[in-house]
């Protein structure tokens, strides 16, 4: 059986502050150069062969990315890829520029990638350098493949040049490790990452990083009354489905969780009895990306040794067809006692999350965040450039948007007011699973999930429209983006969301 977990190492990154001169470039195979939109003449004198580069740049059309691509006349024939960024460009633009420059710089044999950010003040230079490192760490990570001849590495090492002092890259590296794990798990074929091997992989991760691990089997979930989760799981031809809980405790092992992360882990989604058409089903091995983002986020938090107790809940099952699969008009009872009239078996994500949210909220954390590739409606609303965000604290909408702008993983808030429950009114149960009409399904799904969060626990739901984006997104070069790891770290470290009023 192939490995279900990636190599935990990242591309080696070193720093050489000081003057960017010919000596600093001796070991550099490719040089990624980030410059201001308006380049002062004095800046060219700080760059080896700067007058030549300046002359070449003047001949290129404005707005090209890269703005310049050439080779230095040194012994190594260092490839130079340059780009410029304006003072008003936001984080997303900076990450996007970094991704494109790294792609242009690493199209040949893997080597030592130099990163030099020149012509900015210290804070700007640090921000741009971190963006470039994030892009390089994402590009330098190979997703799982099963070819007879392996794809060669793109980057052997990274070296930061030309800054006045060394940077603290611990957060950028931790985010990269978390994002890489999320993308790796999502990309694994469904016959390799099945429900059983996924739970085993999580157990191995827990052992490696000192997390507590507990797997709730279907028999245990029956005793807990998890009818919503089990309705989806009953279509499996074995007893492999489970809810896995991981616990990160930096201090007291028995501490109550401050933060709970919940992820949809539907490892293959056929649509169930309401079968998906071929093109809609082709990539449904990735319908577990929400749970992969939970695992990646927990890894990043653990790598940074953040002083906060975290629970991670992963709802792992398939959504299958077959004689035992759940059907439209089935009525089931969820763990919180609510009865649900099922309408469409391809609305399975909200079913598996409903019980998991109930279990997480009963622990009374300060905050729950759930992640799910939940609805096509959110993609219709905002495309795959943004993800949708929902919360039972509507006054948080501005800060949730601001977090996306700060970190470059952008979100757009949607309402989940009680009035939307009118569209989920059932004649036979407490609530319908979804609306027959299907309008604004992303909002109705969020409204449905809110009914299963107990104790008025602050809760944020992320509908991962941006989990897959053709050509990559922000700093990530692959179609599978791992969206959510960077966003969550920004919520915790930049927005300080755990200090918010309940």
Secondary structure as GFF3:
##gff-version 3
##sequence-region A 1 502
A	DSSP	beta_strand	12	16	.	.	.	ID=ss1
A	DSSP	three_ten_helix	23	25	.	.	.	ID=ss2
A	DSSP	beta_strand	30	36	.	.	.	ID=ss3
A	DSSP	alpha_helix	41	44	.	.	.	ID=ss4
A	DSSP	alpha_helix	50	58	.	.	.	ID=ss5
A	DSSP	beta_strand	68	71	.	.	.	ID=ss6
A	DSSP	beta_strand	79	85	.	.	.	ID=ss7
A	DSSP	alpha_helix	91	105	.	.	.	ID=ss8
A	DSSP	beta_strand	111	117	.	.	.	ID=ss9
A	DSSP	alpha_helix	122	139	.	.	.	ID=ss10
A	DSSP	beta_strand	155	161	.	.	.	ID=ss11
A	DSSP	alpha_helix	170	187	.	.	.	ID=ss12
A	DSSP	alpha_helix	195	209	.	.	.	ID=ss13
A	DSSP	beta_strand	212	217	.	.	.	ID=ss14
A	DSSP	alpha_helix	218	223	.	.	.	ID=ss15
A	DSSP	alpha_helix	227	233	.	.	.	ID=ss16
A	DSSP	beta_strand	242	248	.	.	.	ID=ss17
A	DSSP	beta_strand	259	269	.	.	.	ID=ss18
A	DSSP	alpha_helix	278	281	.	.	.	ID=ss19
A	DSSP	three_ten_helix	284	286	.	.	.	ID=ss20
A	DSSP	alpha_helix	289	304	.	.	.	ID=ss21
A	DSSP	beta_strand	310	319	.	.	.	ID=ss22
A	DSSP	beta_strand	331	333	.	.	.	ID=ss23
A	DSSP	beta_strand	339	341	.	.	.	ID=ss24
A	DSSP	alpha_helix	348	361	.	.	.	ID=ss25
A	DSSP	beta_strand	367	372	.	.	.	ID=ss26
A	DSSP	alpha_helix	377	382	.	.	.	ID=ss27
A	DSSP	beta_strand	387	391	.	.	.	ID=ss28
A	DSSP	three_ten_helix	394	396	.	.	.	ID=ss29
A	DSSP	alpha_helix	397	407	.	.	.	ID=ss30
A	DSSP	beta_strand	411	413	.	.	.	ID=ss31
A	DSSP	three_ten_helix	418	424	.	.	.	ID=ss32
A	DSSP	beta_strand	431	432	.	.	.	ID=ss33
A	DSSP	alpha_helix	441	450	.	.	.	ID=ss34
A	DSSP	beta_strand	459	463	.	.	.	ID=ss35
A	DSSP	three_ten_helix	465	467	.	.	.	ID=ss36
A	DSSP	alpha_helix	485	493	.	.	.	ID=ss37
A	DSSP	three_ten_helix	497	499	.	.	.	ID=ss38
###
